[in-house]
Amino acid sequence: MRRPRLDGVSPYPKDVLIRRSHPISRLMALLLKEAMSKQIAIVGAGVSGLTCGVLFAERGYRTTIFAAETGDQTTSAVAAAIWFPYDAAPLDAVIAWALETYEVLQPLGADPASGVSMIEQRAFTRAGELAIPEWAVSLGARRLPAADVPRAFSSGYTLAVPLTDTTQYLPYLTKRFRNAGGEIYGGIHLENLEEAALDCGLVVNCSGVGARTLLPDREVEPHRGQVVLVPGIPHSHATVCDDPPLMYAIPRADDCVFGGSNDPSADRNPDPALSARIVAECSRALEIEPPSVLRERVGLRPFRRSGICLRADRLRDGRRVIHNYGHGGSGFTLSWGCAGAVLALADSA
Ligand SMILES: Cc1cc2nc3c(=O)[nH]c(=O)nc-3n(C[C@H](O)[C@H](O)[C@H](O)COP(=O)(O)OP(=O)(O)OC[C@H]3O[C@@H](n4cnc5c(N)ncnc54)[C@H](O)[C@@H]3O)c2cc1C
């Protein structure tokens, strides 16, 4: 198998397919089974696939990622990527995985190359008093004094959370994966999971909204989100309000992410009228002049009606598969907790 270039993604390697046209001995079959059990194929190169890739590769598994889209093309690259449980179910599991992820991301903030930093997040409501959730209390959240509540809101709380700047964090995960021996092949659209490298005994399915057609799993529904990138704003804290209309402003090192929207749609084209609404609402809430627009972006949150799918199963050809998709609006927030659960399932067999 050819190694991918470090700065890019390799084309599909024909030799990843093993065609077993000759009968093999029992010993050979056992050896092959043993070797295959340490070889993992991951489908998907978003935050879920890359995080699983890092965990498996750093544990010594021979790990290969196959994906239709990589890097900037993925939904993961569009995310504001602040740690915050949102638009994902079931709540108990979401909070547990989110808190595990917090524990991993917080220390990563000490490594400037990771693109992770701790940021003050101010969460607001437009009417009444915003209750501080129990999980936020456990992380030290406290109510904001009236003087810190902008006129657009009625109350809020503040909390320190990890922010993953996707422009740095996704390349960081990719590099860490490759340094551990992992390989990534992009531009590969699979019609079904059985097509994933036949020499791998375990397939990990991190296909995000793609699971809707890949499996197919009709429980998955795209929750379209549009953001607008603007130049840096005068605030160093993040502002979030998930009452309708959803509004957030997330300052990053080189720009600021204004959001947002959440509609059941698979349309990936930016809507200029929606961008104008987002900029107007964020500027009103932040009490600043509307900034210029650097870029508009759209991503499809992989929401799953009956909750995140994280479970082991068998493919039609008998190989093991572990599904890890349906993280909705919380893929970054849940990434390490879910990847740890995937690894535990793999190790338990
Ligand atoms: C506007 C917006 C803002 C967001 N903000 C946040 C936030 O602040 N915090 C947070 O935690 N989350 C946020 N999210 C949610 C987060 O982006 C997603 O939950 C996360 O990106 C999902 O990651 P994933 O790896 O599961 O899927 P994706 O990033 O979609 O990756 C899926 C991968 O699977 C591949 N794939 C799919 N089908 C196939 C196939 N048939 N064959 C081969 N490959 C396939 C794709 O090519 C891709 O590589 C936001 C999302 C949006 C849209």
The ligand as an SDF file (V2000), in Angstrom:
LIG
                    3D

 53 58  0  0  0  0  0  0  0  0999 V2000
  -22.8020   25.6460   11.4200 C   0  0  0  0  0  0  0  0  0  0  0  0
  -22.3920   24.5520   12.3590 C   0  0  0  0  0  0  0  0  0  0  0  0
  -21.8720   24.8790   13.6040 C   0  0  0  0  0  0  0  0  0  0  0  0
  -21.4890   23.8780   14.4880 C   0  0  0  0  0  0  0  0  0  0  0  0
  -20.9610   24.2100   15.6980 N   0  0  0  0  0  0  0  0  0  0  0  0
  -20.5740   23.2450   16.5540 C   0  0  0  0  0  0  0  0  0  0  0  0
  -19.9880   23.5890   17.8050 C   0  0  0  0  0  0  0  0  0  0  0  0
  -19.8230   24.7670   18.1370 O   0  0  0  0  0  0  0  0  0  0  0  0
  -19.5960   22.5810   18.6290 N   0  0  0  0  0  0  0  0  0  0  0  0
  -19.7560   21.2610   18.2910 C   0  0  0  0  0  0  0  0  0  0  0  0
  -19.3910   20.3860   19.0890 O   0  0  0  0  0  0  0  0  0  0  0  0
  -20.3020   20.9140   17.0960 N   0  0  0  0  0  0  0  0  0  0  0  0
  -20.7180   21.8730   16.2380 C   0  0  0  0  0  0  0  0  0  0  0  0
  -21.2920   21.5240   15.0380 N   0  0  0  0  0  0  0  0  0  0  0  0
  -21.5770   20.1120   14.7690 C   0  0  0  0  0  0  0  0  0  0  0  0
  -20.3660   19.3990   14.2280 C   0  0  0  0  0  0  0  0  0  0  0  0
  -19.8370   20.1140   13.1460 O   0  0  0  0  0  0  0  0  0  0  0  0
  -20.7620   17.9880   13.7860 C   0  0  0  0  0  0  0  0  0  0  0  0
  -21.4290   17.3070   14.8180 O   0  0  0  0  0  0  0  0  0  0  0  0
  -19.5040   17.2180   13.4190 C   0  0  0  0  0  0  0  0  0  0  0  0
  -18.7620   17.9220   12.4500 O   0  0  0  0  0  0  0  0  0  0  0  0
  -19.8280   15.8230   12.9230 C   0  0  0  0  0  0  0  0  0  0  0  0
  -18.5880   15.2330   12.6370 O   0  0  0  0  0  0  0  0  0  0  0  0
  -18.4800   13.8500   11.8950 P   0  0  0  0  0  0  0  0  0  0  0  0
  -17.0510   13.5290   11.8130 O   0  0  0  0  0  0  0  0  0  0  0  0
  -19.3860   12.8730   12.5840 O   0  0  0  0  0  0  0  0  0  0  0  0
  -19.1200   14.1470   10.4520 O   0  0  0  0  0  0  0  0  0  0  0  0
  -18.5190   14.9580    9.2070 P   0  0  0  0  0  0  0  0  0  0  0  0
  -17.6400   16.0610    9.5910 O   0  0  0  0  0  0  0  0  0  0  0  0
  -19.7100   15.2740    8.3610 O   0  0  0  0  0  0  0  0  0  0  0  0
  -17.6450   13.8750    8.4780 O   0  0  0  0  0  0  0  0  0  0  0  0
  -18.2380   12.7600    7.8500 C   0  0  0  0  0  0  0  0  0  0  0  0
  -17.1870   12.0590    7.0150 C   0  0  0  0  0  0  0  0  0  0  0  0
  -17.7500   10.8600    6.4690 O   0  0  0  0  0  0  0  0  0  0  0  0
  -17.5000   10.8450    5.0800 C   0  0  0  0  0  0  0  0  0  0  0  0
  -18.5240   10.0720    4.4000 N   0  0  0  0  0  0  0  0  0  0  0  0
  -19.8620   10.1890    4.5250 C   0  0  0  0  0  0  0  0  0  0  0  0
  -20.4710    9.3180    3.7080 N   0  0  0  0  0  0  0  0  0  0  0  0
  -19.5010    8.6320    3.0430 C   0  0  0  0  0  0  0  0  0  0  0  0
  -19.5060    7.6020    2.0660 C   0  0  0  0  0  0  0  0  0  0  0  0
  -20.6410    7.0870    1.5820 N   0  0  0  0  0  0  0  0  0  0  0  0
  -18.3050    7.1330    1.6130 N   0  0  0  0  0  0  0  0  0  0  0  0
  -17.1340    7.6410    2.0870 C   0  0  0  0  0  0  0  0  0  0  0  0
  -17.0860    8.6320    3.0110 N   0  0  0  0  0  0  0  0  0  0  0  0
  -18.2560    9.1160    3.4880 C   0  0  0  0  0  0  0  0  0  0  0  0
  -17.4950   12.3070    4.6910 C   0  0  0  0  0  0  0  0  0  0  0  0
  -16.8670   12.5060    3.4290 O   0  0  0  0  0  0  0  0  0  0  0  0
  -16.6860   12.8980    5.8390 C   0  0  0  0  0  0  0  0  0  0  0  0
  -15.3080   12.6750    5.6450 O   0  0  0  0  0  0  0  0  0  0  0  0
  -21.6580   22.5080   14.1310 C   0  0  0  0  0  0  0  0  0  0  0  0
  -22.1530   22.1930   12.8660 C   0  0  0  0  0  0  0  0  0  0  0  0
  -22.5070   23.1950   11.9860 C   0  0  0  0  0  0  0  0  0  0  0  0
  -23.0310   22.8200   10.6270 C   0  0  0  0  0  0  0  0  0  0  0  0
  1  2  1  0
  2  3  1  0
  2 52  2  0
  3  4  2  0
  4  5  1  0
  4 50  1  0
  5  6  2  0
  6  7  1  0
  6 13  1  0
  7  8  2  0
  7  9  1  0
  9 10  1  0
 10 11  2  0
 10 12  1  0
 12 13  2  0
 13 14  1  0
 14 15  1  0
 14 50  1  0
 15 16  1  0
 16 17  1  0
 16 18  1  0
 18 19  1  0
 18 20  1  0
 20 21  1  0
 20 22  1  0
 22 23  1  0
 23 24  1  0
 24 25  2  0
 24 26  1  0
 24 27  1  0
 27 28  1  0
 28 29  2  0
 28 30  1  0
 28 31  1  0
 31 32  1  0
 32 33  1  0
 33 34  1  0
 33 48  1  0
 34 35  1  0
 35 36  1  0
 35 46  1  0
 36 37  1  0
 36 45  1  0
 37 38  2  0
 38 39  1  0
 39 40  1  0
 39 45  2  0
 40 41  1  0
 40 42  2  0
 42 43  1  0
 43 44  2  0
 44 45  1  0
 46 47  1  0
 46 48  1  0
 48 49  1  0
 50 51  2  0
 51 52  1  0
 52 53  1  0
M  END
$$$$
